[in-house]
């Protein structure tokens, strides 16, 4: 198994032609979650728009002024970790979108990490989130650790550079 730094170094070899789906697939592999449990949001003005999962692109946008975790991550530019996410005030409308099929998803986000995506100049580009979804907390798998959160922060810097190169 690769160390955290080896993981990030290998991840950093991706180039600006890398797609959001392939970035999220790589992140899912790093954290041992499903690719639909990785959210990639891009900042546009005062709104965060989902880039991945694709099903959430049409679900709406998150205003930076909102109380959502993604908005708070964007405003503060600080990573956060929640291993009991059901008790956190958040926009649950995005959880109702069934990923992969039409209809509603019977799984809710139980655990979540959120980190800012920063361009090399320090400007905010967006937010990346990794979650564990399940019908209940006990079925959601292992808790995220502080080491996981540090890894996600490093991933956020790499993804920020990639997304800044897309312009």
C-alpha positions in Angstrom: 0.0 0.0 0.0 1.3 3.4 -0.9 2.0 6.0 1.8 0.0 9.2 1.8 2.8 11.2 0.1 3.3 8.5 -2.5 -0.4 8.5 -3.2 -0.4 12.3 -3.7 2.8 12.3 -5.8 1.3 9.7 -8.1 -2.0 11.7 -8.2 -0.1 14.9 -9.0 1.1 13.3 -12.2 -2.3 13.8 -13.7 -2.5 16.5 -16.3 -4.9 19.3 -17.2 -6.6 17.0 -19.8 -7.8 14.8 -17.0 -11.6 14.7 -16.7 -13.6 15.4 -13.5 -14.9 11.8 -13.6 -11.3 10.4 -13.8 -10.2 12.7 -11.0 -13.1 11.6 -8.8 -12.5 7.9 -9.6 -8.9 8.4 -8.4 -10.0 10.1 -5.3 -12.6 7.4 -4.6 -9.8 4.8 -4.9 -7.6 6.7 -2.5 -10.3 6.8 0.2 -11.9 3.5 -0.6 -15.4 4.9 -1.4 -17.6 4.6 -4.5 -17.0 7.2 -7.2 -20.5 8.6 -6.6 -19.4 9.4 -3.0 -16.9 12.0 -4.3 -18.3 15.4 -5.0 -16.5 18.0 -7.1 -17.9 21.5 -7.0 -16.7 24.5 -9.0 -17.0 28.1 -8.0 -18.8 30.4 -10.4 -19.4 33.9 -9.0 -21.1 33.4 -5.7 -22.4 29.9 -6.4 -20.9 26.4 -6.2 -22.0 24.1 -9.1 -21.6 20.3 -9.1 -19.2 19.0 -11.7 -19.3 15.5 -10.4 -21.3 13.3 -9.9 -22.9 14.2 -13.2 -26.4 13.5 -11.9 -26.1 16.5 -9.5 -25.2 19.0 -12.3 -28.9 19.7 -12.9 -29.9 19.6 -9.2 -29.1 23.2 -8.6 -26.3 25.3 -7.1 -25.2 26.1 -3.6 -24.9 29.8 -2.7 -21.7 30.8 -0.9 -23.9 32.6 1.7 -25.7 29.4 2.6 -25.1 27.3 5.8 -24.1 24.2 3.8 -20.8 22.5 4.5 -19.6 23.1 1.0 -20.3 26.8 1.2 -18.6 27.0 4.6 -15.6 25.2 3.2 -15.4 27.7 0.4 -15.8 30.7 2.6 -13.3 29.7 5.2 -11.0 27.8 2.9 -10.6 25.2 5.7 -11.1 21.4 5.5 -13.7 19.8 7.8 -14.5 16.3 8.8 -17.9 14.9 10.1 -18.2 11.2 11.2 -21.9 11.7 12.2 -23.1 13.9 9.3 -26.8 13.2 9.8 -26.5 15.5 12.9 -25.0 18.4 10.8 -27.2 21.1 9.3 -26.9 20.6 5.6 -28.7 20.7 2.2 -30.3 17.3 2.1 -31.9 17.9 -1.3 -28.7 16.7 -3.1 -28.9 13.4 -1.2 -32.3 12.7 -2.7 -30.9 12.4 -6.2 -30.4 8.8 -7.1 -26.9 8.4 -8.5 -26.7 6.1 -11.5 -30.5 5.7 -12.0 -33.6 7.8 -12.0 -35.6 8.3 -8.8 -34.5 8.8 -5.2 -31.6 7.3 -3.4 -32.3 5.3 -0.2 -28.8 6.0 1.1 -27.9 9.2 3.0 -24.5 10.7 3.7 -23.4 9.4 7.0 -19.8 10.6 7.0 -18.2 13.5 5.1 -14.9 15.3 4.5 -14.8 18.6 2.7 -11.8 20.6 1.5 -11.2 23.7 -0.7 -9.8 23.6 -4.2 -7.2 26.3 -4.5 -5.4 27.6 -7.5 -1.6 28.0 -7.2 -2.2 31.7 -6.6 -4.4 30.9 -3.6 -7.7 31.8 -5.2 -10.6 29.5 -4.5 -11.7 27.4 -7.4 -14.2 25.1 -5.7 -14.7 22.3 -3.1 -14.1 18.6 -3.1 -16.0 16.3 -0.8 -15.7 12.6 0.1 -18.6 10.9 1.8 -19.7 7.5 3.0 -23.3 6.8 2.2 -25.5 4.2 3.8 -29.1 3.8 5.1 -27.8 4.3 8.7 -24.5 5.3 10.4 -23.6 1.8 11.6 -23.5 0.6 8.0 -21.4 3.4 6.6 -18.0 1.9 7.1 -15.0 3.2 9.0 -14.7 6.8 10.3 -12.6 9.2 8.4 -9.4 10.1 10.3 -7.4 13.3 10.7 -4.8 11.7 8.3 -7.6 11.2 5.8 -8.5 14.9 6.1 -4.9 15.9 5.6 -4.7 13.7 2.5 -7.9 15.3 1.1 -6.4 18.8 1.7 -3.4 17.8 -0.3 -5.6 16.3 -3.0 -7.5 19.6 -3.1 -4.3 21.5 -3.8 -3.5 19.2 -6.7 -7.0 19.3 -8.1 -7.0 23.1 -7.8 -3.9 23.3 -9.9 -5.5 21.0 -12.5 -8.7 23.0 -12.6 -6.8 26.3 -12.8 -5.0 24.9 -15.9 -8.3 24.2 -17.6 -9.0 27.9 -18.0 
